[in-house]
Amino acid sequence: MTLTRRWTMIASIGIATVLGTSACSAGAPTSPPASSGKPSGSITVYNAQHEELTQAWADEFTKETGVTVTLRNGDDAELGNQIVQEGTASPADVFLTENSPAMTLVDNAKLLAPVAAATLENVPEQYRPSTGNWTGIAARSTVFAYNPKLLSEEDLPASLLDLADPSWKGRWAASPSGADFQAIVSALLELKGEAQAKSWLAAMKENAVAYKGNSTVMKAINAGEIPAGVIYHYYWFGDQAGTGENSSNTKMHYFKNQDPGAFVSLSGGGVLGTSKNPTAAQAFLAFITGKAGQEILQTGTSFEYPVASETDANPQLVPLDELEAPEVDPSKLNSTRVTDLMTEVGLL
């Protein structure tokens, strides 16, 4: 079946949502009403995902539907806060993130429309929030990258929590100002509670070396500046797929065992309640989570995990079901409280 025919079928079963500004201002509706007709016109996507990946999604969606997609690129916190500040005046139709806390921020502000039921059915329950107002579109795994010349396999930490021990002082790195690391801390906060999360962050302030960006952390490990660090997996695979010059002296350790260090962070996708073209916006989200969109992710160069339409990961990656990640409802990840805690202990 061609994608063009698929969009006709999508419209006929009412997957798209029509939601007016007045409904949004009164709070998020409980269910999206059906729309008729194929997607058309144009949409604006506030994009915090990898630009190359989202551009590939947009190009293919436009090719198959004729809908023009304008991308406004930025990072999670920047675009999430911008949408909240813009409120019902936001020109965004769709919001895509790398991590879920920014999506939850917008959802908590009652600015998202419910995702069409048929789109949610593309995505297993563990890869979407309980609210149903946005959905997972991709995922990335927390890993402990290390330099085997400086840290033996026998000395690897069994848990992310072990890095609070004074024996790790000056021996591990992270990027505390980045949305990636803050998502990991959000999971730690949800899994272990505020007291333990704050204690761990205070110990991190003493033990860890701060860098700006996961790529910089990996480069430092590779160069022997620091034995190890907490990053996401795809930085390593992306570098390995290229020259390998920033990862050739490193390996990755997966915590597994439902440890906070085994956290799998969801990239999110949602439709704004004030979208001026909700039919096309919902169709775009359906495309991303559909087989064609997830295969673009699978075969692309971002090395993130597909989470929808039963699409396997790139064969180079450890399968998602082997990561033994802890169960975390992404709608409960609290980015605001995380940055407050990190500020209180002096990490930000």
Backbone hydrogen bonds in HBPLUS format (Angstrom, degrees):
<---DONOR---> <-ACCEPTOR-->    atom                        ^
c    i                          cat <-CA-CA->   ^        H-A-AA   ^      H-
h    n   atom  resd res      DA  || num        DHA   H-A  angle D-A-AA Bond
n    s   type  num  typ     dist DA aas  dist angle  dist       angle   num
A0006-ARG N   A0002-THR O   2.99 MM   4  6.28 146.3  2.11 139.3 149.8     1
A0007-TRP N   A0003-LEU O   2.89 MM   4  6.25 150.5  1.98 151.5 157.1     2
A0008-THR N   A0004-THR O   3.29 MM   4  6.64 150.9  2.38 142.7 150.0     3
A0009-MET N   A0005-ARG O   3.03 MM   4  6.39 154.8  2.09 148.8 155.4     4
A0010-ILE N   A0006-ARG O   2.75 MM   4  6.07 155.4  1.81 151.8 159.7     5
A0011-ALA N   A0007-TRP O   2.94 MM   4  6.17 161.3  1.98 148.0 151.8     6
A0012-SER N   A0008-THR O   3.05 MM   4  6.28 152.2  2.13 141.3 149.2     7
A0013-ILE N   A0009-MET O   3.08 MM   4  6.39 137.0  2.27 148.1 158.2     8
A0013-ILE N   A0010-ILE O   3.26 MM   3  5.45 135.2  2.47  98.3 109.6     9
A0015-ILE N   A0010-ILE O   3.19 MM   5  5.64 169.2  2.20 148.0 150.2    10
A0014-GLY N   A0011-ALA O   3.04 MM   3  5.07 156.4  2.09 102.2 109.3    11
A0023-ALA N   A0020-GLY O   3.17 MM   3  5.41 124.5  2.50  99.8 112.7    12
A0024-CYS N   A0020-GLY O   3.24 MM   4  6.60 155.8  2.30 148.0 154.4    13
A0025-SER N   A0021-THR O   3.03 MM   4  6.28 161.1  2.06 155.1 159.4    14
A0026-ALA N   A0023-ALA O   3.20 MM   3  5.28 139.3  2.38  97.1 108.4    15
A0027-GLY N   A0024-CYS O   2.89 MM   3  5.12 163.0  1.92 114.3 118.0    16
A0068-THR N   A0041-GLY O   3.01 MM  27  6.43 158.6  2.06 150.6 150.2    17
A0043-ILE N   A0068-THR O   2.87 MM  25  6.35 150.8  1.95 164.8 174.6    18
A0070-THR N   A0043-ILE O   2.94 MM  27  6.30 168.6  1.95 160.3 164.0    19
A0093-ASP N   A0044-THR O   2.82 MM  49  5.32 170.4  1.83 151.8 153.4    20
A0094-VAL N   A0044-THR O   3.25 MM  50  6.58 155.5  2.32 150.4 152.9    21
A0045-VAL N   A0070-THR O   2.79 MM  25  6.07 168.3  1.80 166.6 170.4    22
A0072-ARG N   A0045-VAL O   2.87 MM  27  6.13 162.7  1.90 164.2 163.1    23
A0046-TYR N   A0094-VAL O   2.88 MM  48  6.22 159.7  1.92 167.9 162.8    24
A0096-LEU N   A0046-TYR O   2.99 MM  50  6.36 164.1  2.02 165.3 167.1    25
A0047-ASN N   A0072-ARG O   2.84 MM  25  5.77 157.0  1.90 136.7 144.4    26
A0074-GLY N   A0047-ASN O   2.99 MM  27  6.24 147.3  2.10 151.7 151.9    27
A0048-ALA N   A0096-LEU O   2.82 MM  48  5.76 158.9  1.86 141.3 148.0    28
A0054-THR N   A0050-HIS O   3.03 MM   4  6.27 174.1  2.03 162.9 164.0    29
A0055-GLN N   A0051-GLU O   2.90 MM   4  5.94 153.0  1.97 145.1 153.1    30
A0056-ALA N   A0052-GLU O   3.05 MM   4  6.25 150.7  2.14 140.6 147.9    31
A0057-TRP N   A0053-LEU O   2.98 MM   4  6.37 154.9  2.04 150.4 157.7    32
A0058-ALA N   A0054-THR O   2.83 MM   4  6.04 166.5  1.85 151.8 155.5    33
A0059-ASP N   A0055-GLN O   2.82 MM   4  5.98 162.3  1.85 150.3 155.1    34
A0060-GLU N   A0056-ALA O   3.14 MM   4  6.24 165.4  2.16 146.3 149.7    35
A0061-PHE N   A0057-TRP O   2.93 MM   4  6.07 161.6  1.96 153.2 159.1    36
A0062-THR N   A0058-ALA O   2.88 MM   4  6.02 161.6  1.91 151.3 156.2    37
A0063-LYS N   A0059-ASP O   2.95 MM   4  6.11 155.3  2.01 142.8 150.1    38
A0064-GLU N   A0060-GLU O   3.02 MM   4  6.23 151.1  2.11 147.3 153.7    39
A0065-THR N   A0061-PHE O   2.92 MM   4  5.96 141.3  2.07 146.7 157.1    40
A0066-GLY N   A0062-THR O   2.73 MM   4  4.71 149.4  1.82 130.2 138.1    41
A0079-LEU N   A0075-ASP O   2.99 MM   4  6.09 179.0  1.99 166.1 166.5    42
A0080-GLY N   A0076-ASP O   2.86 MM   4  5.88 161.0  1.89 155.0 161.5    43
A0081-ASN N   A0077-ALA O   2.97 MM   4  5.92 167.8  1.99 147.2 151.0    44
A0082-GLN N   A0078-GLU O   3.00 MM   4  6.10 145.0  2.13 136.9 147.5    45
A0083-ILE N   A0079-LEU O   2.95 MM   4  6.14 160.1  1.99 150.7 154.1    46
A0084-VAL N   A0080-GLY O   3.16 MM   4  6.44 159.5  2.20 145.3 150.8    47
A0085-GLN N   A0081-ASN O   2.91 MM   4  6.10 157.3  1.96 147.0 153.3    48
A0086-GLU N   A0082-GLN O   2.82 MM   4  6.05 153.7  1.89 149.3 157.0    49
A0087-GLY N   A0083-ILE O   2.83 MM   4  5.97 142.9  1.97 145.0 155.3    50
A0089-ALA N   A0086-GLU O   3.05 MM   3  5.36 151.1  2.13 134.7 133.6    51
A0090-SER N   A0087-GLY O   3.16 MM   3  5.73 163.9  2.19 120.5 121.5    52
A0272-LEU N   A0093-ASP O   2.93 MM 179  5.28 160.0  1.97 129.0 135.6    53
A0095-PHE N   A0270-GLY O   2.90 MM 175  5.36 160.0  1.94 152.0 156.7    54
A0270-GLY N   A0095-PHE O   2.98 MM 175  5.36 150.1  2.07 149.2 158.0    55
A0097-THR N   A0268-GLY O   2.92 MM 171  5.13 157.6  1.97 144.7 148.4    56
A0103-MET N   A0100-SER O   2.93 MM   3  5.13 121.1  2.28 106.3 121.9    57
A0104-THR N   A0100-SER O   2.96 MM   4  6.26 155.8  2.02 159.2 167.0    58
A0105-LEU N   A0101-PRO O   2.94 MM   4  6.18 147.6  2.04 144.2 153.1    59
A0106-VAL N   A0102-ALA O   3.26 MM   4  6.56 155.2  2.33 142.5 146.8    60
A0107-ASP N   A0103-MET O   2.88 MM   4  6.15 155.5  1.94 147.6 155.6    61
A0108-ASN N   A0104-THR O   2.77 MM   4  5.91 160.6  1.81 152.3 156.5    62
A0109-ALA N   A0106-VAL O   3.15 MM   3  5.10 134.0  2.37  93.2 106.0    63
A0111-LEU N   A0106-VAL O   3.39 MM   5  5.93 162.5  2.42 154.5 156.4    64
A0110-LYS N   A0107-ASP O   2.90 MM   3  5.21 156.3  1.96 115.0 118.2    65
A0273-GLY N   A0111-LEU O   2.90 MM 162  5.55 171.6  1.90 132.3 134.6    66
A0113-ALA N   A0271-VAL O   2.86 MM 158  5.70 171.0  1.86 159.8 162.5    67
A0115-VAL N   A0132-GLY O   3.02 MM  17  6.13 171.0  2.03 153.5 156.1    68
A0119-THR N   A0116-ALA O   3.00 MM   3  5.42 129.8  2.26 109.1 122.1    69
A0120-LEU N   A0116-ALA O   3.10 MM   4  6.49 159.6  2.15 154.8 160.9    70
A0121-GLU N   A0117-ALA O   2.99 MM   4  6.25 145.8  2.11 146.8 156.3    71
A0122-ASN N   A0119-THR O   2.91 MM   3  5.27 148.5  2.01 107.6 117.5    72
A0123-VAL N   A0120-LEU O   3.00 MM   3  5.43 151.8  2.08 111.5 119.7    73
A0309-SER N   A0122-ASN O   2.81 MM 187  5.01 163.2  1.84 143.2 148.2    74
A0127-TYR N   A0124-PRO O   2.92 MM   3  5.61 162.3  1.95 124.1 130.0    75
A0128-ARG N   A0125-GLU O   3.33 MM   3  5.62 146.9  2.45 120.5 116.2    76
A0136-GLY N   A0127-TYR O   3.07 MM   9  5.34 126.0  2.37 140.6 151.4    77
A0135-THR N   A0269-GLY O   2.96 MM 134  5.45 158.9  2.01 148.7 155.2    78
A0269-GLY N   A0135-THR O   2.86 MM 134  5.45 141.1  2.01 152.1 164.7    79
A0137-ILE N   A0267-SER O   2.82 MM 130  5.62 155.3  1.88 147.5 150.9    80
A0267-SER N   A0138-ALA O   2.88 MM 129  5.05 175.0  1.89 133.5 135.0    81
A0139-ALA N   A0305-TYR O   2.98 MM 166  4.89 130.8  2.23 131.9 142.1    82
A0305-TYR N   A0139-ALA O   2.83 MM 166  4.89 178.0  1.83 150.1 149.9    83
A0140-ARG N   A0265-SER O   2.97 MM 125  5.35 146.4  2.08 144.6 155.2    84
A0265-SER N   A0140-ARG O   2.84 MM 125  5.35 144.1  1.97 168.7 164.5    85
A0233-HIS N   A0141-SER O   2.93 MM  92  5.59 151.8  2.01 157.0 166.0    86
A0142-THR N   A0263-PHE O   3.06 MM 121  5.68 152.7  2.14 159.4 168.0    87
A0143-VAL N   A0231-ILE O   2.93 MM  88  5.65 165.0  1.95 160.6 158.5    88
A0231-ILE N   A0143-VAL O   3.13 MM  88  5.65 161.0  2.17 152.5 158.4    89
A0144-PHE N   A0253-HIS O   2.93 MM 109  4.94 166.2  1.95 149.1 153.0    90
A0253-HIS N   A0144-PHE O   2.87 MM 109  4.94 148.7  1.97 127.2 137.6    91
A0145-ALA N   A0229-GLY O   2.87 MM  84  5.39 136.2  2.06 165.6 167.9    92
A0229-GLY N   A0145-ALA O   2.85 MM  84  5.39 144.2  1.98 153.3 158.7    93
A0146-TYR N   A0251-LYS O   2.89 MM 105  5.48 159.0  1.93 151.0 156.3    94
A0251-LYS N   A0146-TYR O   2.83 MM 105  5.48 150.0  1.92 154.3 164.4    95
A0147-ASN N   A0227-PRO O   2.83 MM  80  5.41 152.2  1.91 162.5 166.1    96
A0150-LEU N   A0147-ASN O   2.82 MM   3  5.45 153.6  1.89 121.8 130.0    97
A0151-LEU N   A0147-ASN O   2.91 MM   4  5.99 137.3  2.10 149.7 161.2    98
A0155-ASP N   A0152-SER O   3.05 MM   3  5.36 143.9  2.18 105.6 115.9    99
A0156-LEU N   A0153-GLU O   3.32 MM   3  5.44 169.3  2.33 107.7 110.0   100
A0162-ASP N   A0159-SER O   3.07 MM   3  5.33 146.5  2.19 103.9 113.1   101
A0163-LEU N   A0160-LEU O   3.16 MM   3  5.83 159.4  2.20 116.0 121.5   102
A0164-ALA N   A0161-LEU O   3.17 MM   3  5.91 166.5  2.18 120.4 123.1   103
A0165-ASP N   A0162-ASP O   3.01 MM   3  5.69 168.5  2.02 121.8 125.6   104
A0168-TRP N   A0165-ASP O   2.96 MM   3  5.85 171.3  1.97 130.2 133.1   105
A0169-LYS N   A0166-PRO O   3.07 MM   3  5.37 164.4  2.10 117.4 118.3   106
A0171-ARG N   A0168-TRP O   3.00 MM   3  5.17 160.0  2.04 135.1 131.1   107
A0170-GLY N   A0207-ASN O   2.64 MM  37  5.31 157.1  1.69 135.8 142.7   108
A0209-VAL N   A0172-TRP O   2.88 MM  37  6.28 150.9  1.97 145.0 154.7   109
A0173-ALA N   A0228-ALA O   2.88 MM  55  6.30 131.0  2.13 123.9 138.5   110
A0230-VAL N   A0173-ALA O   3.01 MM  57  6.49 150.8  2.09 163.5 162.8   111
A0174-ALA N   A0209-VAL O   3.24 MM  35  6.64 145.8  2.37 154.2 157.2   112
A0211-TYR N   A0174-ALA O   2.92 MM  37  6.07 159.2  1.96 156.0 161.3   113
A0178-GLY N   A0175-SER O   3.09 MM   3  5.68 164.7  2.12 121.5 126.4   114
A0182-GLN N   A0178-GLY O   3.11 MM   4  6.31 163.1  2.14 151.2 156.5   115
A0183-ALA N   A0179-ALA O   2.95 MM   4  6.04 139.7  2.12 141.1 149.7   116
A0183-ALA N   A0180-ASP O   3.20 MM   3  5.32 129.9  2.47  97.0 109.7   117
A0184-ILE N   A0180-ASP O   3.31 MM   4  6.72 149.4  2.41 143.4 151.0   118
A0184-ILE N   A0181-PHE O   3.04 MM   3  5.08 117.7  2.44  96.2 111.3   119
A0185-VAL N   A0181-PHE O   3.00 MM   4  6.40 155.6  2.06 151.1 157.9   120
A0186-SER N   A0182-GLN O   2.88 MM   4  6.07 142.8  2.02 136.4 147.1   121
A0187-ALA N   A0183-ALA O   3.08 MM   4  6.42 147.7  2.19 143.7 150.9   122
A0188-LEU N   A0184-ILE O   3.02 MM   4  6.39 156.0  2.08 145.7 152.6   123
A0189-LEU N   A0185-VAL O   2.83 MM   4  6.08 157.3  1.88 151.7 157.3   124
A0190-GLU N   A0186-SER O   3.03 MM   4  6.27 156.7  2.08 144.2 149.9   125
A0191-LEU N   A0187-ALA O   2.83 MM   4  5.99 159.1  1.88 154.2 160.2   126
A0192-LYS N   A0188-LEU O   2.86 MM   4  5.73 160.9  1.90 151.4 156.0   127
A0193-GLY N   A0189-LEU O   2.92 MM   4  4.96 138.6  2.09 128.1 135.0   128
A0197-ALA N   A0193-GLY O   3.04 MM   4  6.14 156.5  2.10 149.2 156.8   129
A0198-LYS N   A0194-GLU O   2.86 MM   4  5.94 165.4  1.88 154.4 157.7   130
A0199-SER N   A0195-ALA O   3.03 MM   4  6.19 158.0  2.08 143.8 150.2   131
A0200-TRP N   A0196-GLN O   2.93 MM   4  6.10 157.0  1.98 146.4 152.4   132
A0201-LEU N   A0197-ALA O   2.95 MM   4  6.18 157.5  2.01 148.4 154.6   133
A0202-ALA N   A0198-LYS O   2.89 MM   4  6.11 152.2  1.97 148.0 155.6   134
A0203-ALA N   A0199-SER O   3.05 MM   4  6.31 153.3  2.12 143.9 150.8   135
A0204-MET N   A0200-TRP O   2.83 MM   4  6.10 147.4  1.94 143.7 154.0   136
A0205-LYS N   A0201-LEU O   2.93 MM   4  6.22 149.7  2.02 145.5 152.5   137
A0206-GLU N   A0203-ALA O   3.07 MM   3  5.18 127.3  2.35  97.5 110.9   138
A0207-ASN N   A0203-ALA O   2.88 MM   4  6.09 151.9  1.95 149.8 158.8   139
A0208-ALA N   A0204-MET O   2.81 MM   4  5.22 163.6  1.84 142.3 148.1   140
A0217-VAL N   A0213-GLY O   3.14 MM   4  6.52 150.7  2.23 144.1 152.4   141
A0218-MET N   A0214-ASN O   2.95 MM   4  6.24 164.0  1.97 154.7 157.8   142
A0219-LYS N   A0215-SER O   2.94 MM   4  6.17 157.2  1.99 146.8 153.4   143
A0220-ALA N   A0216-THR O   3.00 MM   4  6.17 155.7  2.06 145.9 151.8   144
A0221-ILE N   A0217-VAL O   3.03 MM   4  6.36 154.5  2.10 150.5 157.5   145
A0222-ASN N   A0218-MET O   2.88 MM   4  6.08 165.5  1.90 153.1 157.4   146
A0223-ALA N   A0219-LYS O   2.88 MM   4  6.06 147.7  1.99 145.8 154.4   147
A0225-GLU N   A0220-ALA O   2.87 MM   5  5.11 144.1  2.00 162.1 160.2   148
A0224-GLY N   A0221-ILE O   3.08 MM   3  5.19 154.5  2.15 103.8 111.8   149
A0236-TRP N   A0233-HIS O   3.08 MM   3  5.74 129.4  2.35 116.0 126.5   150
A0237-PHE N   A0233-HIS O   3.36 MM   4  6.73 163.0  2.39 149.2 153.5   151
A0238-GLY N   A0234-TYR O   2.85 MM   4  5.77 157.8  1.90 142.6 149.2   152
A0239-ASP N   A0235-TYR O   3.14 MM   4  6.25 156.9  2.20 139.3 145.0   153
A0240-GLN N   A0236-TRP O   2.93 MM   4  6.14 158.9  1.97 151.2 157.7   154
A0241-ALA N   A0237-PHE O   2.95 MM   4  6.09 144.2  2.08 142.9 151.8   155
A0242-GLY N   A0239-ASP O   3.04 MM   3  5.17 144.1  2.17 100.2 111.1   156
A0244-GLY N   A0239-ASP O   2.89 MM   5  5.02 127.6  2.17 148.6 144.5   157
A0247-SER N   A0244-GLY O   3.21 MM   3  5.30 166.6  2.23 108.6 112.5   158
A0248-SER N   A0244-GLY O   2.91 MM   4  5.31 130.3  2.16 159.5 158.0   159
A0250-THR N   A0247-SER O   2.99 MM   3  5.23 155.3  2.05 123.5 122.2   160
A0259-ASP N   A0256-LYS O   3.03 MM   3  5.90 166.0  2.05 127.6 131.9   161
A0258-GLN N   A0324-GLU O   2.76 MM  66  5.38 146.9  1.87 152.1 157.7   162
A0262-ALA N   A0259-ASP O   2.78 MM   3  5.18 163.4  1.81 117.7 122.7   163
A0263-PHE N   A0260-PRO O   3.21 MM   3  5.41 154.5  2.28 111.7 112.8   164
A0275-SER N   A0272-LEU O   3.07 MM   3  5.27 160.3  2.11 115.6 115.5   165
A0281-ALA N   A0277-ASN O   2.97 MM   4  6.16 160.2  2.01 154.1 160.4   166
A0282-GLN N   A0278-PRO O   2.85 MM   4  5.83 168.9  1.86 147.4 150.0   167
A0283-ALA N   A0279-THR O   3.05 MM   4  6.15 150.3  2.14 138.3 147.3   168
A0284-PHE N   A0280-ALA O   2.87 MM   4  6.07 147.7  1.97 146.1 153.9   169
A0285-LEU N   A0281-ALA O   3.17 MM   4  6.50 157.8  2.22 147.4 152.4   170
A0286-ALA N   A0282-GLN O   2.91 MM   4  6.15 151.3  1.99 144.8 153.5   171
A0287-PHE N   A0283-ALA O   2.86 MM   4  6.09 147.6  1.97 143.2 151.9   172
A0288-ILE N   A0284-PHE O   3.00 MM   4  6.30 160.9  2.04 150.8 154.8   173
A0289-THR N   A0285-LEU O   3.16 MM   4  6.34 159.9  2.20 146.7 151.2   174
A0290-GLY N   A0286-ALA O   2.91 MM   4  5.83 115.9  2.33 133.9 149.9   175
A0290-GLY N   A0287-PHE O   3.14 MM   3  4.93 141.8  2.29  94.1 105.5   176
A0294-GLN N   A0290-GLY O   2.96 MM   4  6.12 165.4  1.98 159.4 163.9   177
A0295-GLU N   A0291-LYS O   2.93 MM   4  6.02 144.5  2.06 146.1 155.5   178
A0296-ILE N   A0292-ALA O   3.18 MM   4  6.43 141.8  2.33 139.3 148.4   179
A0297-LEU N   A0293-GLY O   3.27 MM   4  6.63 150.0  2.36 140.6 148.0   180
A0298-GLN N   A0294-GLN O   2.86 MM   4  6.11 156.2  1.92 142.6 149.7   181
A0299-THR N   A0295-GLU O   3.04 MM   4  6.10 159.3  2.08 147.1 149.9   182
A0300-GLY N   A0297-LEU O   3.37 MM   3  5.20 151.1  2.46  97.2 105.4   183
A0311-THR N   A0308-ALA O   3.17 MM   3  6.16 148.5  2.28 130.6 133.7   184
A0317-LEU N   A0314-ASN O   2.91 MM   3  5.73 162.9  1.94 131.0 135.5   185
A0322-GLU N   A0319-PRO O   2.92 MM   3  5.40 160.3  1.96 116.5 122.9   186
A0323-LEU N   A0320-LEU O   3.12 MM   3  5.46 168.2  2.14 114.4 118.0   187
A0332-LYS N   A0329-ASP O   2.91 MM   3  5.69 167.7  1.93 127.7 131.6   188
A0333-LEU N   A0330-PRO O   3.32 MM   3  5.43 170.8  2.32 107.7 110.1   189
A0338-VAL N   A0334-ASN O   3.16 MM   4  6.35 152.9  2.24 144.7 152.7   190
A0339-THR N   A0335-SER O   3.05 MM   4  6.29 166.4  2.06 153.0 154.7   191
A0340-ASP N   A0336-THR O   3.05 MM   4  6.26 150.2  2.14 143.3 152.2   192
A0341-LEU N   A0337-ARG O   2.89 MM   4  6.14 161.8  1.92 150.5 154.5   193
A0342-MET N   A0338-VAL O   2.88 MM   4  6.12 161.5  1.91 154.9 160.5   194
A0343-THR N   A0339-THR O   2.93 MM   4  5.98 145.3  2.05 137.9 146.9   195
A0344-GLU N   A0340-ASP O   2.90 MM   4  6.15 154.4  1.96 148.3 155.7   196
A0345-VAL N   A0341-LEU O   3.13 MM   4  6.42 148.8  2.23 147.5 154.0   197
A0347-LEU N   A0342-MET O   2.78 MM   5  5.10 145.7  1.90 166.5 162.8   198
A0346-GLY N   A0343-THR O   3.10 MM   3  5.04 151.3  2.19  99.5 108.4   199
